Amino acid sequence: MEPKFTTTMQVKVAEAGASDYDIEPVCSTEAIDRSGEVVVQAGWKLDNFRKAPVFLAAHKHQTADGRSTVIGSFKSIGVETDGLVGRVKFADTDLGKEYKSLFRDGHMRGVSVGFMPLKGEHRTIDGKSVYFHLEQELYEVSAVPVGCNPEALARLRKLGVEYPEAQTKEQPEILAKADDLAGQMKRFAGELQELADQVQRLMSLILDGFDEIKAILPDQVNPEHSSDAGSDELGDRPAGEGVGKSGPVADSLKGLLDKCS
């Protein structure tokens, strides 16, 4: 199975003066995401992640110039009332400081989990099929610019002060529009794939037809279908004259088949 990624935008900055951690992200919830999936929070397997609890930049393992993308580490992580909640301390590196500033000043809010699905099932909700991840192993958590979880209502605080309510009111509407657009793109991709399959089947039928025509096409036509100047009857021809010559229809058909092959 391939690793999966889900994103939320619920992040709280540590109170002024706190030293043990910088931000407190809700890394995962049980909301239906834009892929039509739900991650059941009780199913998280965290033992291996806790051995190396890195906080990465955008799910990448290194930058273009080969530098590490570790921007911090989790001082704790576990399933709480809100979902999978962690506490992150940023690294004292240029990249770590950059991301710390982005979160602290409210320019960035998204965190995303990368995990390996272990167990799941399809369920029907409001007439739609939704896949539920029942058990999953956490691989890594990353800072990302765009969220995909419809519960991504920012809890971000700047030095312990809540952002104005007006700054978060538009989030559900924006996410709903993005969710609808993602659904349309997914349906369009499915229609394109179906069209491509139909074209492939049609080409196969055409090629099979060419093969059948080649198999029954005679290598030569009967002498009586060819003509020689000055002789209208078969008896007037010298022995063998006209045999082995193909007519114009056969020549044209063979040429067409050769071009299409």
C-alpha positions in Angstrom: 0.0 0.0 0.0 1.0 3.6 -0.6 1.5 6.1 2.2 -1.4 8.6 2.6 -1.5 12.2 3.6 -4.1 14.3 5.4 -3.9 17.9 6.5 -5.5 20.1 9.2 -5.0 23.8 9.9 -5.6 23.7 13.6 -2.5 25.1 15.3 -2.0 27.0 18.5 1.2 29.0 19.2 2.7 28.6 22.7 2.0 31.3 25.3 4.6 34.0 25.6 7.5 32.8 27.7 6.9 29.1 27.1 10.2 27.2 26.6 9.3 23.6 26.2 7.4 23.9 22.9 6.5 26.5 20.2 3.3 25.3 18.6 0.6 22.9 19.4 -0.9 21.4 16.2 -4.0 19.2 15.9 -2.4 16.9 13.4 -5.4 14.8 12.5 -9.2 14.6 13.2 -12.1 12.4 12.2 -13.5 14.8 9.6 -14.2 13.6 6.1 -11.3 14.9 4.0 -11.3 16.0 0.4 -10.5 12.4 -0.7 -13.7 11.2 0.8 -11.8 9.4 3.7 -11.9 9.5 7.5 -9.0 8.7 9.8 -10.3 7.1 13.0 -8.1 8.6 15.7 -8.2 5.6 18.0 -6.4 3.6 15.3 -3.1 5.6 15.4 0.1 3.5 15.8 2.7 6.0 17.2 5.5 3.9 18.7 7.8 4.0 15.8 7.2 7.7 15.2 8.0 8.6 18.8 11.5 7.1 18.3 12.2 9.8 15.7 9.5 12.5 16.1 10.6 14.9 13.4 8.7 17.8 12.1 9.4 18.2 8.4 8.9 20.9 5.7 6.3 19.9 3.2 6.8 16.1 3.3 10.3 16.5 1.8 13.4 14.7 3.1 15.9 17.2 1.8 16.0 20.6 0.1 17.1 21.2 -3.5 20.6 21.8 -2.4 20.7 18.7 -0.2 20.1 20.3 3.2 17.9 18.7 5.8 14.2 19.6 5.9 13.8 18.9 9.6 12.5 22.1 11.0 11.8 20.8 14.5 10.7 17.9 16.6 7.7 16.8 18.6 8.1 16.9 22.4 4.9 14.9 22.8 2.2 13.5 20.6 -1.0 11.6 21.3 -4.7 11.2 20.7 -6.7 13.8 22.8 -10.2 15.1 22.6 -9.6 17.2 19.5 -7.7 14.4 17.7 -4.0 13.7 17.2 -2.3 16.5 19.1 1.4 17.3 19.3 3.7 19.9 20.8 6.5 21.0 18.6 9.8 22.7 19.3 11.4 24.4 16.2 15.0 23.8 15.4 17.6 26.6 15.8 18.4 26.5 12.1 17.7 29.0 9.3 14.9 26.8 8.0 13.6 26.2 11.5 13.6 29.9 12.3 11.8 30.7 9.1 9.0 28.2 9.8 8.7 29.3 13.4 8.2 32.9 12.2 5.6 31.9 9.6 3.5 30.1 12.3 4.1 32.6 15.0 3.0 35.5 12.8 0.0 33.7 11.3 1.2 33.3 7.8 1.1 29.5 7.9 -1.4 27.2 9.7 -1.3 23.8 8.0 0.2 20.6 9.3 -0.1 17.2 7.5 0.4 13.6 8.6 2.0 11.0 6.4 0.9 7.5 7.3 0.7 3.9 6.2 -2.9 2.5 6.1 -3.1 -0.8 7.9 -6.8 -1.6 8.1 -10.0 0.1 6.8 -13.4 -0.3 5.4 -16.0 1.5 3.2 -19.1 2.9 4.9 -22.1 4.8 3.5 -22.7 8.3 4.8 -25.6 10.5 3.4 -25.7 8.1 0.4 -22.0 8.5 -0.3 -19.3 5.9 0.1 -16.6 7.0 2.6 -13.5 5.1 3.3 -12.6 4.8 7.0 -9.0 4.2 8.0 -9.4 2.0 11.2 -5.7 1.5 11.8 -2.7 3.4 10.5 1.0 3.9 11.4 2.2 7.5 11.6 5.4 8.0 9.5 5.9 11.7 9.7 4.3 15.1 10.3 5.0 18.1 8.1 4.3 21.8 7.9 2.3 22.6 4.7 0.8 25.7 3.2 -2.5 24.3 2.2 -5.0 22.3 4.3 -7.5 19.6 3.1 -9.4 18.8 6.2 -12.8 20.5 6.4 -12.3 21.0 10.1 -9.3 23.2 9.3 -10.6 26.1 11.3 -7.6 27.9 12.5 -7.0 28.0 16.3 -3.8 29.8 15.7 -2.8 32.3 18.4 -0.2 35.0 18.2 1.8 35.1 21.4 -1.3 33.8 23.3 -3.8 36.2 21.6 -6.7 34.7 19.6 -7.0 35.9 16.0 -10.1 38.0 15.3 -13.1 35.8 14.6 -13.7 37.5 11.2 -10.4 36.1 10.1 -11.6 32.6 10.3 -15.3 32.9 9.2 -14.5 32.5 5.5 -12.6 29.3 6.0 -15.6 26.8 5.9 -16.9 28.4 2.7 -13.5 28.4 1.0 -12.8 24.8 2.0 -16.3 23.8 0.7 -15.6 25.4 -2.7 -12.2 23.7 -2.8 -13.8 20.4 -1.9 -16.3 20.7 -4.7 -13.6 21.6 -7.2 -11.5 18.6 -6.1 -14.6 16.4 -6.6 -15.2 17.8 -10.1 -11.6 17.3 -11.1 -11.7 13.7 -9.8 -14.8 13.0 -11.9 -13.3 14.6 -15.0 -10.2 12.5 -14.6 -12.4 9.4 -14.4 -14.2 10.4 -17.6 -10.9 11.0 -19.4 -9.7 7.6 -18.4 -13.0 6.0 -19.6 -12.6 7.8 -23.0 -9.0 6.6 -23.3 -10.1 3.0 -22.6 -12.8 3.3 -25.3 -10.3 4.6 -27.9 -7.9 1.8 -27.0 -10.6 -0.8 -27.6 -11.6 0.8 -30.9 -8.0 0.8 -32.1 -7.7 -2.9 -31.2 -10.8 -3.7 -33.2 -9.5 -1.7 -36.2 -6.1 -3.5 -36.1 -7.8 -6.9 -35.7 -9.9 -6.0 -38.8 -6.8 -5.1 -40.8 -5.2 -8.5 -39.9 -8.3 -10.4 -41.1 -8.4 -8.5 -44.4 -4.7 -9.2 -44.9 -5.3 -12.9 -44.2 -8.0 -13.3 -46.9 -6.6 -10.9 -49.5 -5.3 -13.0 -52.5 -1.8 -12.5 -53.6 -2.9 -12.2 -57.2 -6.2 -11.9 -59.1 -7.6 -14.2 -61.8 -6.3 -13.5 -65.3 -9.8 -12.7 -66.5 -9.9 -9.6 -64.2 -6.7 -8.2 -65.8 -6.6 -6.8 -69.3 -3.9 -6.7 -72.0 -3.9 -4.3 -74.9 -5.1 -6.0 -78.1 -6.6 -9.1 -76.5 -10.1 -9.4 -75.2 -10.3 -13.2 -74.7 -8.3 -15.5 -72.6 -7.6 -17.8 -75.6 -5.7 -15.0 -77.4 -3.1 -14.6 -74.7 0.2 -16.3 -74.7 0.5 -19.0 -72.0 1.0 -17.4 -68.6 0.3 -13.8 -69.7 -1.7 -11.9 -67.0 -1.0 -14.4 -64.3 0.5 -12.9 -61.2 -0.6 -9.4 -61.9 -2.8 -7.6 -59.2 -5.6 -5.4 -60.1 -5.8 -1.7 -59.1 -8.3 -2.3 -56.3 -6.1 -4.9 -54.7 -3.1 -2.7 -55.1 -4.9 0.3 -53.5 -6.2 -1.9 -50.6 -2.7 -3.3 -50.0 -1.2 0.1 -49.9 -3.8 1.3 -47.5 -3.2 -1.6 -45.2 0.5 -1.1 -45.3 0.1 2.6 -44.3 -2.2 1.7 -41.4 -0.1 -1.2 -40.1 
